[in-house]
Amino acid sequence: MILSLILLYGILELFRYVSGTMNEARTSLNMSANLNGAALLLRQDLARIPATLPAKPGNIDRANGKEISDRDGYLEITEGPDTAESHPFRVGDGTNNLPDKTVGDTDDIIGFVAKANANSPFRGLLGGEIAERYAAEVVWFVRGNTLYRRVLLIDDQHTSGSTANTIEETADRKNRFGHGGRQTNSFPYPLYSSSSATDPWYYLRMPLLEETLHLKAVLPWKDAFPPPSSPEQANPDLWTQPYFFPNLQDRKSGALTQYVSVPRHPRAGEDVVLTNVLSFDIRVWDSGQNDFVDLGTGSWTNNQQASLGNVWDSWTQQYAEQPPFTKNLEAIKFTIRCFDPASKIIKQVTVIHRFPQ
């Protein structure tokens, strides 16, 4: 009887081990599928960027040396002050002040005009009606540990009742999503933080779909989202509680709770690309170092407008100022890293996009 019990216990342990291994493999496959799906979507968006935008800011046509119009919109890359080696996120509740080595760069943003082909137009709302257009403003960013993709239709047809931009209007920074009518580098919560007192608030980055659905056309954004005097949590843990303001943000979505409808809007969460994200790092090609680097490092240190931070912008000749950087973009590299909460597995994918020269 004792031998039988030992044998039975061994069989149960074997089943438990096999079951655990299968669950871990299933989790790993699901996470890989989600990560690869996000990478594929990003590649598709990048392939739709007009070839003129990565050219020297000011839109100079190098083929004939003449200026071109801003008919293709804009391309803007923001390198937040954090890096993969320096960020505020800590292990646990932050009291032990140990930096989380699994976390990379999470505060970079890319926004641009994307043009679709005839077979795959963008779909969205214009004037309260579902519409299809062949150009859209696309913005990728992270809030907390969630990767978002905002898509706003561009309306060159001037649909009745529509407040959407035309392509040419987006070349002017103040007309772009979330800029709130300001040309400088100041989003609702400053995009490139310069004051330690407001640093945590700026980690909200861009407005979520759930917030804009609630606010509708409330502008400027800065008035809609007044910053608190101090963070509730100084060093969040991206694995467990990724928000600086857990009492002001919905734990599930990261949206500011005062702008979350009850019941939730049926479109809430449509902008979510990937959850449990540890890194969304954007780097640009530096031919001098023969490697990809953060804006503001290597040969990418010739910032003309300090107030804008490290921002590459296609700019427009309508401005009297010089653009932040005057070099052409040759290529950009994205590193997306995510984790599975149950198995603690971490996976990473790299997306490299080379612009036509």
Contacts in CASP RR format, 6 or more apart in sequence:
PFRMAT RR
TARGET T0000
AUTHOR 0000-0000-0000
METHOD contacts of the structure
MODEL  1
MILSLILLYGILELFRYVSGTMNEARTSLNMSANLNGAALLLRQDLARIP
ATLPAKPGNIDRANGKEISDRDGYLEITEGPDTAESHPFRVGDGTNNLPD
KTVGDTDDIIGFVAKANANSPFRGLLGGEIAERYAAEVVWFVRGNTLYRR
VLLIDDQHTSGSTANTIEETADRKNRFGHGGRQTNSFPYPLYSSSSATDP
WYYLRMPLLEETLHLKAVLPWKDAFPPPSSPEQANPDLWTQPYFFPNLQD
RKSGALTQYVSVPRHPRAGEDVVLTNVLSFDIRVWDSGQNDFVDLGTGSW
TNNQQASLGNVWDSWTQQYAEQPPFTKNLEAIKFTIRCFDPASKIIKQVT
VIHRFPQ
23 343 0 8 1.000
24 343 0 8 1.000
24 345 0 8 1.000
27 340 0 8 1.000
27 342 0 8 1.000
27 343 0 8 1.000
27 345 0 8 1.000
28 340 0 8 1.000
28 343 0 8 1.000
28 345 0 8 1.000
28 347 0 8 1.000
31 338 0 8 1.000
31 340 0 8 1.000
31 345 0 8 1.000
31 347 0 8 1.000
32 347 0 8 1.000
34 274 0 8 1.000
34 338 0 8 1.000
35 274 0 8 1.000
35 336 0 8 1.000
35 338 0 8 1.000
35 347 0 8 1.000
35 348 0 8 1.000
35 349 0 8 1.000
36 349 0 8 1.000
38 147 0 8 1.000
38 273 0 8 1.000
38 274 0 8 1.000
38 336 0 8 1.000
38 349 0 8 1.000
39 334 0 8 1.000
39 336 0 8 1.000
39 349 0 8 1.000
39 351 0 8 1.000
41 149 0 8 1.000
41 273 0 8 1.000
42 140 0 8 1.000
42 334 0 8 1.000
42 336 0 8 1.000
42 351 0 8 1.000
43 351 0 8 1.000
43 353 0 8 1.000
45 112 0 8 1.000
45 114 0 8 1.000
45 138 0 8 1.000
45 140 0 8 1.000
45 149 0 8 1.000
46 332 0 8 1.000
46 351 0 8 1.000
46 353 0 8 1.000
47 353 0 8 1.000
48 114 0 8 1.000
48 115 0 8 1.000
48 116 0 8 1.000
49 75 0 8 1.000
49 112 0 8 1.000
49 113 0 8 1.000
49 114 0 8 1.000
49 355 0 8 1.000
50 72 0 8 1.000
50 73 0 8 1.000
50 113 0 8 1.000
50 115 0 8 1.000
51 355 0 8 1.000
51 356 0 8 1.000
52 59 0 8 1.000
52 61 0 8 1.000
52 68 0 8 1.000
52 72 0 8 1.000
53 59 0 8 1.000
53 72 0 8 1.000
53 73 0 8 1.000
53 74 0 8 1.000
53 75 0 8 1.000
53 112 0 8 1.000
53 113 0 8 1.000
53 314 0 8 1.000
54 75 0 8 1.000
54 314 0 8 1.000
54 328 0 8 1.000
54 329 0 8 1.000
54 330 0 8 1.000
54 355 0 8 1.000
55 61 0 8 1.000
55 62 0 8 1.000
55 314 0 8 1.000
55 328 0 8 1.000
56 62 0 8 1.000
56 326 0 8 1.000
56 327 0 8 1.000
56 328 0 8 1.000
57 312 0 8 1.000
57 313 0 8 1.000
57 314 0 8 1.000
57 315 0 8 1.000
57 323 0 8 1.000
57 324 0 8 1.000
57 325 0 8 1.000
57 326 0 8 1.000
58 67 0 8 1.000
58 314 0 8 1.000
58 315 0 8 1.000
58 316 0 8 1.000
58 317 0 8 1.000
58 323 0 8 1.000
59 67 0 8 1.000
59 68 0 8 1.000
59 69 0 8 1.000
59 70 0 8 1.000
59 72 0 8 1.000
59 314 0 8 1.000
59 315 0 8 1.000
59 316 0 8 1.000
59 317 0 8 1.000
60 66 0 8 1.000
60 67 0 8 1.000
60 68 0 8 1.000
61 67 0 8 1.000
61 68 0 8 1.000
67 317 0 8 1.000
69 168 0 8 1.000
70 168 0 8 1.000
70 171 0 8 1.000
70 172 0 8 1.000
70 316 0 8 1.000
70 317 0 8 1.000
70 318 0 8 1.000
71 167 0 8 1.000
71 168 0 8 1.000
72 113 0 8 1.000
72 115 0 8 1.000
72 167 0 8 1.000
73 113 0 8 1.000
73 167 0 8 1.000
73 168 0 8 1.000
73 170 0 8 1.000
73 171 0 8 1.000
73 314 0 8 1.000
74 111 0 8 1.000
74 112 0 8 1.000
74 113 0 8 1.000
74 170 0 8 1.000
74 171 0 8 1.000
74 173 0 8 1.000
74 176 0 8 1.000
74 313 0 8 1.000
74 314 0 8 1.000
74 316 0 8 1.000
75 111 0 8 1.000
75 112 0 8 1.000
75 113 0 8 1.000
75 312 0 8 1.000
75 313 0 8 1.000
75 314 0 8 1.000
75 329 0 8 1.000
76 109 0 8 1.000
76 110 0 8 1.000
76 111 0 8 1.000
76 112 0 8 1.000
76 173 0 8 1.000
76 176 0 8 1.000
76 311 0 8 1.000
76 312 0 8 1.000
76 313 0 8 1.000
76 314 0 8 1.000
77 108 0 8 1.000
77 109 0 8 1.000
77 110 0 8 1.000
77 111 0 8 1.000
77 282 0 8 1.000
77 284 0 8 1.000
77 295 0 8 1.000
77 311 0 8 1.000
77 312 0 8 1.000
77 313 0 8 1.000
77 329 0 8 1.000
77 332 0 8 1.000
78 108 0 8 1.000
78 109 0 8 1.000
78 110 0 8 1.000
78 185 0 8 1.000
78 191 0 8 1.000
78 192 0 8 1.000
78 310 0 8 1.000
78 311 0 8 1.000
79 108 0 8 1.000
79 282 0 8 1.000
79 294 0 8 1.000
79 295 0 8 1.000
79 296 0 8 1.000
79 309 0 8 1.000
79 310 0 8 1.000
79 311 0 8 1.000
80 105 0 8 1.000
80 107 0 8 1.000
80 108 0 8 1.000
80 109 0 8 1.000
80 191 0 8 1.000
80 192 0 8 1.000
80 309 0 8 1.000
80 310 0 8 1.000
81 107 0 8 1.000
81 192 0 8 1.000
81 193 0 8 1.000
82 88 0 8 1.000
82 105 0 8 1.000
82 106 0 8 1.000
82 107 0 8 1.000
83 104 0 8 1.000
83 105 0 8 1.000
83 294 0 8 1.000
84 104 0 8 1.000
84 105 0 8 1.000
84 279 0 8 1.000
84 281 0 8 1.000
87 99 0 8 1.000
87 103 0 8 1.000
87 104 0 8 1.000
87 105 0 8 1.000
87 106 0 8 1.000
87 107 0 8 1.000
88 199 0 8 1.000
88 200 0 8 1.000
88 234 0 8 1.000
88 235 0 8 1.000
88 236 0 8 1.000
89 99 0 8 1.000
89 100 0 8 1.000
89 103 0 8 1.000
89 106 0 8 1.000
89 235 0 8 1.000
89 236 0 8 1.000
89 237 0 8 1.000
89 238 0 8 1.000
89 242 0 8 1.000
90 96 0 8 1.000
90 97 0 8 1.000
90 98 0 8 1.000
90 99 0 8 1.000
90 100 0 8 1.000
90 235 0 8 1.000
90 236 0 8 1.000
90 237 0 8 1.000
91 98 0 8 1.000
91 99 0 8 1.000
91 100 0 8 1.000
91 237 0 8 1.000
92 237 0 8 1.000
92 239 0 8 1.000
92 240 0 8 1.000
93 237 0 8 1.000
93 241 0 8 1.000
94 234 0 8 1.000
94 235 0 8 1.000
94 237 0 8 1.000
97 235 0 8 1.000
100 237 0 8 1.000
100 238 0 8 1.000
100 239 0 8 1.000
102 239 0 8 1.000
102 278 0 8 1.000
102 337 0 8 1.000
102 339 0 8 1.000
102 346 0 8 1.000
103 238 0 8 1.000
103 278 0 8 1.000
103 279 0 8 1.000
104 278 0 8 1.000
104 279 0 8 1.000
104 281 0 8 1.000
104 335 0 8 1.000
104 337 0 8 1.000
105 279 0 8 1.000
105 280 0 8 1.000
105 281 0 8 1.000
105 282 0 8 1.000
105 294 0 8 1.000
105 335 0 8 1.000
106 142 0 8 1.000
106 144 0 8 1.000
106 145 0 8 1.000
106 238 0 8 1.000
106 277 0 8 1.000
106 278 0 8 1.000
106 279 0 8 1.000
106 280 0 8 1.000
107 142 0 8 1.000
107 202 0 8 1.000
107 203 0 8 1.000
107 205 0 8 1.000
108 141 0 8 1.000
108 142 0 8 1.000
108 280 0 8 1.000
108 281 0 8 1.000
108 282 0 8 1.000
109 139 0 8 1.000
109 140 0 8 1.000
109 141 0 8 1.000
109 191 0 8 1.000
109 205 0 8 1.000
109 206 0 8 1.000
109 282 0 8 1.000
110 139 0 8 1.000
110 140 0 8 1.000
110 141 0 8 1.000
110 282 0 8 1.000
110 332 0 8 1.000
111 137 0 8 1.000
111 138 0 8 1.000
111 139 0 8 1.000
111 140 0 8 1.000
111 176 0 8 1.000
112 137 0 8 1.000
112 138 0 8 1.000
113 135 0 8 1.000
113 136 0 8 1.000
113 137 0 8 1.000
113 138 0 8 1.000
113 154 0 8 1.000
113 167 0 8 1.000
113 170 0 8 1.000
114 122 0 8 1.000
114 135 0 8 1.000
114 136 0 8 1.000
114 137 0 8 1.000
114 138 0 8 1.000
115 134 0 8 1.000
115 135 0 8 1.000
116 122 0 8 1.000
116 134 0 8 1.000
116 135 0 8 1.000
116 136 0 8 1.000
117 134 0 8 1.000
118 134 0 8 1.000
121 132 0 8 1.000
121 133 0 8 1.000
121 134 0 8 1.000
122 132 0 8 1.000
122 133 0 8 1.000
122 134 0 8 1.000
122 135 0 8 1.000
122 136 0 8 1.000
122 151 0 8 1.000
122 153 0 8 1.000
123 130 0 8 1.000
123 131 0 8 1.000
123 132 0 8 1.000
124 130 0 8 1.000
124 131 0 8 1.000
124 132 0 8 1.000
124 133 0 8 1.000
124 151 0 8 1.000
124 153 0 8 1.000
125 131 0 8 1.000
125 153 0 8 1.000
126 133 0 8 1.000
126 153 0 8 1.000
126 155 0 8 1.000
126 159 0 8 1.000
126 161 0 8 1.000
126 162 0 8 1.000
126 164 0 8 1.000
127 159 0 8 1.000
127 160 0 8 1.000
127 161 0 8 1.000
127 162 0 8 1.000
127 163 0 8 1.000
128 161 0 8 1.000
129 159 0 8 1.000
131 153 0 8 1.000
131 159 0 8 1.000
133 153 0 8 1.000
133 154 0 8 1.000
133 155 0 8 1.000
133 156 0 8 1.000
133 157 0 8 1.000
135 153 0 8 1.000
135 154 0 8 1.000
135 156 0 8 1.000
135 167 0 8 1.000
136 151 0 8 1.000
136 152 0 8 1.000
136 153 0 8 1.000
136 154 0 8 1.000
137 150 0 8 1.000
137 151 0 8 1.000
137 152 0 8 1.000
137 154 0 8 1.000
137 165 0 8 1.000
137 170 0 8 1.000
137 176 0 8 1.000
137 177 0 8 1.000
138 149 0 8 1.000
138 150 0 8 1.000
138 151 0 8 1.000
139 149 0 8 1.000
139 150 0 8 1.000
139 177 0 8 1.000
139 206 0 8 1.000
140 147 0 8 1.000
140 148 0 8 1.000
140 149 0 8 1.000
140 273 0 8 1.000
140 280 0 8 1.000
141 147 0 8 1.000
141 148 0 8 1.000
141 150 0 8 1.000
141 205 0 8 1.000
141 206 0 8 1.000
141 280 0 8 1.000
142 148 0 8 1.000
142 205 0 8 1.000
142 277 0 8 1.000
142 280 0 8 1.000
143 203 0 8 1.000
143 204 0 8 1.000
143 205 0 8 1.000
143 206 0 8 1.000
143 208 0 8 1.000
143 254 0 8 1.000
144 203 0 8 1.000
144 236 0 8 1.000
144 238 0 8 1.000
144 242 0 8 1.000
144 243 0 8 1.000
144 254 0 8 1.000
144 277 0 8 1.000
145 238 0 8 1.000
145 239 0 8 1.000
145 242 0 8 1.000
145 275 0 8 1.000
145 276 0 8 1.000
145 277 0 8 1.000
145 278 0 8 1.000
146 253 0 8 1.000
146 254 0 8 1.000
146 272 0 8 1.000
146 274 0 8 1.000
146 275 0 8 1.000
146 277 0 8 1.000
147 272 0 8 1.000
147 273 0 8 1.000
147 274 0 8 1.000
147 275 0 8 1.000
147 277 0 8 1.000
147 280 0 8 1.000
147 336 0 8 1.000
148 206 0 8 1.000
148 208 0 8 1.000
148 209 0 8 1.000
148 271 0 8 1.000
148 272 0 8 1.000
148 273 0 8 1.000
149 271 0 8 1.000
149 273 0 8 1.000
150 177 0 8 1.000
150 206 0 8 1.000
150 207 0 8 1.000
150 209 0 8 1.000
150 271 0 8 1.000
151 271 0 8 1.000
152 164 0 8 1.000
152 165 0 8 1.000
152 177 0 8 1.000
153 164 0 8 1.000
154 164 0 8 1.000
154 165 0 8 1.000
154 166 0 8 1.000
154 167 0 8 1.000
154 170 0 8 1.000
155 162 0 8 1.000
155 164 0 8 1.000
155 165 0 8 1.000
155 166 0 8 1.000
156 166 0 8 1.000
156 167 0 8 1.000
158 166 0 8 1.000
163 217 0 8 1.000
165 175 0 8 1.000
165 176 0 8 1.000
169 175 0 8 1.000
170 176 0 8 1.000
171 314 0 8 1.000
171 316 0 8 1.000
171 318 0 8 1.000
172 183 0 8 1.000
172 316 0 8 1.000
172 318 0 8 1.000
173 179 0 8 1.000
173 182 0 8 1.000
173 183 0 8 1.000
173 313 0 8 1.000
174 180 0 8 1.000
174 181 0 8 1.000
174 182 0 8 1.000
174 183 0 8 1.000
175 181 0 8 1.000
177 206 0 8 1.000
177 207 0 8 1.000
178 187 0 8 1.000
178 188 0 8 1.000
178 206 0 8 1.000
178 207 0 8 1.000
178 221 0 8 1.000
179 187 0 8 1.000
180 187 0 8 1.000
180 188 0 8 1.000
180 219 0 8 1.000
180 220 0 8 1.000
180 221 0 8 1.000
180 222 0 8 1.000
181 219 0 8 1.000
181 220 0 8 1.000
182 220 0 8 1.000
183 319 0 8 1.000
184 307 0 8 1.000
184 308 0 8 1.000
185 191 0 8 1.000
185 192 0 8 1.000
185 307 0 8 1.000
185 308 0 8 1.000
185 309 0 8 1.000
185 311 0 8 1.000
186 222 0 8 1.000
187 202 0 8 1.000
187 205 0 8 1.000
187 206 0 8 1.000
187 221 0 8 1.000
188 204 0 8 1.000
188 207 0 8 1.000
188 220 0 8 1.000
188 221 0 8 1.000
188 222 0 8 1.000
188 224 0 8 1.000
188 225 0 8 1.000
189 198 0 8 1.000
189 201 0 8 1.000
189 202 0 8 1.000
189 203 0 8 1.000
189 204 0 8 1.000
189 205 0 8 1.000
189 222 0 8 1.000
189 225 0 8 1.000
189 227 0 8 1.000
190 198 0 8 1.000
190 201 0 8 1.000
190 202 0 8 1.000
191 202 0 8 1.000
191 205 0 8 1.000
191 311 0 8 1.000
192 202 0 8 1.000
192 308 0 8 1.000
192 309 0 8 1.000
192 310 0 8 1.000
192 311 0 8 1.000
193 199 0 8 1.000
193 202 0 8 1.000
197 229 0 8 1.000
197 230 0 8 1.000
198 227 0 8 1.000
200 231 0 8 1.000
200 233 0 8 1.000
200 234 0 8 1.000
200 244 0 8 1.000
200 245 0 8 1.000
201 227 0 8 1.000
201 228 0 8 1.000
201 231 0 8 1.000
201 244 0 8 1.000
201 245 0 8 1.000
203 244 0 8 1.000
204 225 0 8 1.000
204 256 0 8 1.000
207 215 0 8 1.000
207 221 0 8 1.000
207 225 0 8 1.000
208 253 0 8 1.000
208 254 0 8 1.000
208 255 0 8 1.000
208 269 0 8 1.000
208 271 0 8 1.000
209 267 0 8 1.000
209 268 0 8 1.000
209 269 0 8 1.000
209 270 0 8 1.000
209 271 0 8 1.000
210 253 0 8 1.000
210 255 0 8 1.000
210 259 0 8 1.000
210 260 0 8 1.000
210 261 0 8 1.000
210 264 0 8 1.000
210 265 0 8 1.000
210 268 0 8 1.000
210 269 0 8 1.000
211 255 0 8 1.000
211 256 0 8 1.000
211 259 0 8 1.000
213 261 0 8 1.000
213 265 0 8 1.000
213 267 0 8 1.000
213 268 0 8 1.000
214 259 0 8 1.000
214 260 0 8 1.000
214 261 0 8 1.000
214 265 0 8 1.000
215 224 0 8 1.000
215 259 0 8 1.000
218 224 0 8 1.000
225 256 0 8 1.000
228 245 0 8 1.000
228 248 0 8 1.000
231 244 0 8 1.000
231 245 0 8 1.000
232 244 0 8 1.000
232 245 0 8 1.000
232 246 0 8 1.000
232 247 0 8 1.000
232 248 0 8 1.000
233 241 0 8 1.000
233 243 0 8 1.000
233 244 0 8 1.000
233 245 0 8 1.000
233 246 0 8 1.000
234 244 0 8 1.000
236 242 0 8 1.000
236 243 0 8 1.000
236 244 0 8 1.000
238 277 0 8 1.000
238 278 0 8 1.000
239 339 0 8 1.000
239 341 0 8 1.000
241 251 0 8 1.000
243 249 0 8 1.000
243 251 0 8 1.000
243 254 0 8 1.000
245 256 0 8 1.000
248 256 0 8 1.000
248 257 0 8 1.000
248 258 0 8 1.000
249 255 0 8 1.000
249 256 0 8 1.000
249 257 0 8 1.000
250 256 0 8 1.000
250 257 0 8 1.000
250 260 0 8 1.000
253 260 0 8 1.000
253 268 0 8 1.000
253 269 0 8 1.000
253 272 0 8 1.000
255 268 0 8 1.000
260 268 0 8 1.000
261 268 0 8 1.000
274 336 0 8 1.000
274 338 0 8 1.000
275 338 0 8 1.000
276 338 0 8 1.000
276 339 0 8 1.000
276 340 0 8 1.000
276 341 0 8 1.000
277 336 0 8 1.000
277 337 0 8 1.000
277 338 0 8 1.000
278 337 0 8 1.000
278 338 0 8 1.000
278 339 0 8 1.000
278 346 0 8 1.000
279 335 0 8 1.000
279 336 0 8 1.000
279 337 0 8 1.000
279 348 0 8 1.000
280 334 0 8 1.000
280 335 0 8 1.000
280 336 0 8 1.000
281 334 0 8 1.000
281 335 0 8 1.000
282 332 0 8 1.000
282 333 0 8 1.000
282 334 0 8 1.000
283 292 0 8 1.000
283 293 0 8 1.000
283 294 0 8 1.000
283 332 0 8 1.000
283 333 0 8 1.000
283 335 0 8 1.000
284 292 0 8 1.000
284 293 0 8 1.000
284 294 0 8 1.000
284 295 0 8 1.000
284 300 0 8 1.000
284 312 0 8 1.000
284 329 0 8 1.000
284 330 0 8 1.000
284 331 0 8 1.000
284 332 0 8 1.000
284 333 0 8 1.000
285 291 0 8 1.000
285 292 0 8 1.000
285 329 0 8 1.000
285 330 0 8 1.000
285 331 0 8 1.000
285 332 0 8 1.000
285 333 0 8 1.000
286 292 0 8 1.000
286 293 0 8 1.000
286 298 0 8 1.000
286 299 0 8 1.000
286 300 0 8 1.000
287 299 0 8 1.000
287 330 0 8 1.000
288 298 0 8 1.000
288 299 0 8 1.000
289 298 0 8 1.000
289 299 0 8 1.000
292 331 0 8 1.000
292 332 0 8 1.000
292 333 0 8 1.000
292 352 0 8 1.000
293 300 0 8 1.000
294 300 0 8 1.000
294 310 0 8 1.000
295 310 0 8 1.000
295 311 0 8 1.000
295 312 0 8 1.000
295 325 0 8 1.000
296 303 0 8 1.000
296 310 0 8 1.000
299 327 0 8 1.000
300 310 0 8 1.000
300 325 0 8 1.000
300 327 0 8 1.000
302 325 0 8 1.000
302 326 0 8 1.000
302 327 0 8 1.000
303 309 0 8 1.000
303 310 0 8 1.000
303 324 0 8 1.000
303 325 0 8 1.000
304 321 0 8 1.000
304 322 0 8 1.000
304 323 0 8 1.000
304 324 0 8 1.000
304 325 0 8 1.000
304 326 0 8 1.000
305 321 0 8 1.000
305 322 0 8 1.000
305 323 0 8 1.000
305 324 0 8 1.000
308 324 0 8 1.000
309 324 0 8 1.000
310 324 0 8 1.000
311 324 0 8 1.000
311 325 0 8 1.000
312 324 0 8 1.000
312 325 0 8 1.000
312 329 0 8 1.000
313 323 0 8 1.000
313 324 0 8 1.000
313 325 0 8 1.000
314 323 0 8 1.000
315 323 0 8 1.000
328 355 0 8 1.000
328 357 0 8 1.000
329 355 0 8 1.000
330 354 0 8 1.000
330 355 0 8 1.000
330 357 0 8 1.000
331 352 0 8 1.000
331 353 0 8 1.000
331 354 0 8 1.000
331 355 0 8 1.000
332 352 0 8 1.000
332 353 0 8 1.000
332 355 0 8 1.000
333 350 0 8 1.000
333 351 0 8 1.000
333 352 0 8 1.000
333 353 0 8 1.000
334 350 0 8 1.000
334 351 0 8 1.000
334 352 0 8 1.000
334 353 0 8 1.000
335 348 0 8 1.000
335 349 0 8 1.000
335 350 0 8 1.000
336 348 0 8 1.000
336 349 0 8 1.000
336 350 0 8 1.000
336 351 0 8 1.000
337 346 0 8 1.000
337 347 0 8 1.000
337 348 0 8 1.000
337 349 0 8 1.000
338 346 0 8 1.000
338 347 0 8 1.000
338 348 0 8 1.000
339 345 0 8 1.000
339 346 0 8 1.000
339 347 0 8 1.000
END
